[in-house]
Amino acid sequence: MADFPLQENVSLSKYTTFKVGGLARYFIECKSIEQVKNVTSWAKEKALPIFVLADGSNVIVSEKGFDGLVMRIKIEFVKIKDNILEAGPATSMEELVNQTVDKELSGIEWAGGLPGSFAGAIRGNAGAFGGEIKDTISEVKSISLVTGKEIIRNNTQCKFGYRHSIYKELANEVIVSAKLKLNKGDRDELRKIADSRIEYRRQRHPLDLPNSGSIFKNTPVDNIPSDQLDQWKDNIKTDPFPVVPTAKIIADAGLQGLKIGGAQVSTKHSNYIVNLGGATGEDIYELIKKIKAVVYEKYGVELEVEPELLGF
Ligand SMILES: Cc1cc2nc3c(=O)[nH]c(=O)nc-3n(C[C@H](O)[C@H](O)[C@H](O)COP(=O)(O)OP(=O)(O)OC[C@H]3O[C@@H](n4cnc5c(N)ncnc54)[C@H](O)[C@@H]3O)c2cc1C
């Protein structure tokens, strides 16, 4: 057995905000870069696939679980010097928003109420209310799971796009820290913005039931057949480029409230699926497939799933 605190047959439902998912054959929480490296070589020797997990707010896991090693990164720290913030991957976005507001630094106040970790936000270039994490990233440090080497990338090298970064392309790197370049701001003003985002989410999103945020990305106007676009011309918003909110498309398709097993298209926000209690990963996956099929049949629009799907 390895000489680090490895667990076996751990239910992943405890580690996802959807509260679904089967067993991970091996599971470990890594608190240092050194541990990430050791655990990686151990897994390599055993030829085990690795899945990196943070707060699980953007992952849907099958009941089949994961026949490999789930490495939950728990490296947390925040250092702020002048207008540069450096933080560990597991630091929550909530903590980063609070600390930057306190230090009167502007740049991530749009992320008020955004669940999940710093690394999760970087990997998916999380964004909301016109802001994206890429707007402030100056540098990201990762470790290759293949060579164990550290790699530093600047903003351009991170290849950020809409809910995208190079870390989505390279499944074999773990983000271990990153830096943000921020601007001077006013504490009260920043607090007001962050709080208004938190309140907006509280009012409009089904936060009382387990979910993983938006199930589909918003739909780029360019992906909508020209004979369909007219019906949504008043709904087009620029965030970060012209899109039709997928919530509107799903609602218009009459899918709000649709249930499969314990999973339901939220009646509060139609681009959320909620776990009514006892949903399985497969219920959610089947509901996703159903929504995609109905929307495609009705409007010729191809919806793109936002969370990471594991084991389907
Ligand atoms: C209620 C709710 C609202 C949400 N609202 C938004 C929103 O407005 N905008 C938005 O963009 N997202 C939103 N999300 C989705 C989610 O919060 C973000 O995607 C978040 O950044 C994911 O972070 P996490 O720590 O939970 O990542 P996880 O779900 O744990 O992981 C996500 C992906 O990142 C990878 N990963 C995790 N850590 C690392 C690491 N250290 N190195 C490399 N890869 C890693 C994982 O392998 C996985 O593929 C919402 C989710 C919920 C539940």
Ligand as a Chemical Component Dictionary entry (heavy atoms), coordinates in Angstrom:
data_LIG
# 
_chem_comp.id                   LIG 
_chem_comp.type                 NON-POLYMER 
_chem_comp.pdbx_formal_charge   0 
_chem_comp.three_letter_code    LIG 
# 
loop_
_chem_comp_atom.comp_id 
_chem_comp_atom.atom_id 
_chem_comp_atom.alt_atom_id 
_chem_comp_atom.type_symbol 
_chem_comp_atom.charge 
_chem_comp_atom.model_Cartn_x 
_chem_comp_atom.model_Cartn_y 
_chem_comp_atom.model_Cartn_z 
_chem_comp_atom.pdbx_ordinal 
LIG C1  C1  C 0 -25.110 26.904 -8.470  1  
LIG C2  C2  C 0 -24.010 26.952 -9.485  2  
LIG C3  C3  C 0 -23.814 28.095 -10.244 3  
LIG C4  C4  C 0 -22.777 28.176 -11.169 4  
LIG N1  N1  N 0 -22.609 29.326 -11.881 5  
LIG C5  C5  C 0 -21.615 29.409 -12.791 6  
LIG C6  C6  C 0 -21.406 30.615 -13.528 7  
LIG O1  O1  O 0 -22.114 31.597 -13.366 8  
LIG N2  N2  N 0 -20.384 30.641 -14.414 9  
LIG C7  C7  C 0 -19.556 29.573 -14.613 10 
LIG O2  O2  O 0 -18.642 29.671 -15.435 11 
LIG N3  N3  N 0 -19.735 28.420 -13.924 12 
LIG C8  C8  C 0 -20.728 28.313 -13.023 13 
LIG N4  N4  N 0 -20.914 27.157 -12.319 14 
LIG C9  C9  C 0 -20.042 25.995 -12.568 15 
LIG C10 C10 C 0 -18.879 25.890 -11.579 16 
LIG O3  O3  O 0 -19.120 26.615 -10.420 17 
LIG C11 C11 C 0 -17.579 26.398 -12.166 18 
LIG O4  O4  O 0 -17.320 25.738 -13.361 19 
LIG C12 C12 C 0 -16.423 26.199 -11.191 20 
LIG O5  O5  O 0 -15.378 27.007 -11.630 21 
LIG C13 C13 C 0 -15.958 24.762 -11.067 22 
LIG O6  O6  O 0 -15.021 24.684 -9.987  23 
LIG P1  P1  P 0 -14.886 23.377 -9.092  24 
LIG O7  O7  O 0 -13.840 23.635 -8.099  25 
LIG O8  O8  O 0 -16.199 22.952 -8.553  26 
LIG O9  O9  O 0 -14.371 22.332 -10.191 27 
LIG P2  P2  P 0 -14.739 20.799 -10.322 28 
LIG O10 O10 O 0 -16.197 20.662 -10.651 29 
LIG O11 O11 O 0 -14.245 20.001 -9.197  30 
LIG O12 O12 O 0 -13.892 20.433 -11.616 31 
LIG C14 C14 C 0 -14.231 20.992 -12.873 32 
LIG C15 C15 C 0 -13.196 20.525 -13.902 33 
LIG O13 O13 O 0 -11.938 21.105 -13.566 34 
LIG C16 C16 C 0 -10.944 20.089 -13.436 35 
LIG N5  N5  N 0 -10.040 20.500 -12.362 36 
LIG C17 C17 C 0 -10.343 20.753 -11.048 37 
LIG N6  N6  N 0 -9.244  21.116 -10.366 38 
LIG C18 C18 C 0 -8.219  21.100 -11.251 39 
LIG C19 C19 C 0 -6.822  21.379 -11.155 40 
LIG N7  N7  N 0 -6.230  21.737 -10.002 41 
LIG N8  N8  N 0 -6.077  21.250 -12.288 42 
LIG C20 C20 C 0 -6.632  20.874 -13.466 43 
LIG N9  N9  N 0 -7.947  20.594 -13.613 44 
LIG C21 C21 C 0 -8.736  20.713 -12.522 45 
LIG C22 C22 C 0 -11.703 18.812 -13.103 46 
LIG O14 O14 O 0 -10.999 17.675 -13.554 47 
LIG C23 C23 C 0 -12.990 19.013 -13.896 48 
LIG O15 O15 O 0 -12.814 18.567 -15.209 49 
LIG C24 C24 C 0 -21.933 27.067 -11.359 50 
LIG C25 C25 C 0 -22.123 25.911 -10.587 51 
LIG C26 C26 C 0 -23.144 25.846 -9.650  52 
LIG C27 C27 C 0 -23.310 24.621 -8.801  53 
# 
loop_
_chem_comp_bond.comp_id 
_chem_comp_bond.atom_id_1 
_chem_comp_bond.atom_id_2 
_chem_comp_bond.value_order 
_chem_comp_bond.pdbx_ordinal 
LIG C1  C2  SING 1  
LIG C2  C3  SING 2  
LIG C2  C26 DOUB 3  
LIG C3  C4  DOUB 4  
LIG C4  N1  SING 5  
LIG C4  C24 SING 6  
LIG N1  C5  DOUB 7  
LIG C5  C6  SING 8  
LIG C5  C8  SING 9  
LIG C6  O1  DOUB 10 
LIG C6  N2  SING 11 
LIG N2  C7  SING 12 
LIG C7  O2  DOUB 13 
LIG C7  N3  SING 14 
LIG N3  C8  DOUB 15 
LIG C8  N4  SING 16 
LIG N4  C9  SING 17 
LIG N4  C24 SING 18 
LIG C9  C10 SING 19 
LIG C10 O3  SING 20 
LIG C10 C11 SING 21 
LIG C11 O4  SING 22 
LIG C11 C12 SING 23 
LIG C12 O5  SING 24 
LIG C12 C13 SING 25 
LIG C13 O6  SING 26 
LIG O6  P1  SING 27 
LIG P1  O7  DOUB 28 
LIG P1  O8  SING 29 
LIG P1  O9  SING 30 
LIG O9  P2  SING 31 
LIG P2  O10 DOUB 32 
LIG P2  O11 SING 33 
LIG P2  O12 SING 34 
LIG O12 C14 SING 35 
LIG C14 C15 SING 36 
LIG C15 O13 SING 37 
LIG C15 C23 SING 38 
LIG O13 C16 SING 39 
LIG C16 N5  SING 40 
LIG C16 C22 SING 41 
LIG N5  C17 SING 42 
LIG N5  C21 SING 43 
LIG C17 N6  DOUB 44 
LIG N6  C18 SING 45 
LIG C18 C19 SING 46 
LIG C18 C21 DOUB 47 
LIG C19 N7  SING 48 
LIG C19 N8  DOUB 49 
LIG N8  C20 SING 50 
LIG C20 N9  DOUB 51 
LIG N9  C21 SING 52 
LIG C22 O14 SING 53 
LIG C22 C23 SING 54 
LIG C23 O15 SING 55 
LIG C24 C25 DOUB 56 
LIG C25 C26 SING 57 
LIG C26 C27 SING 58 
# 
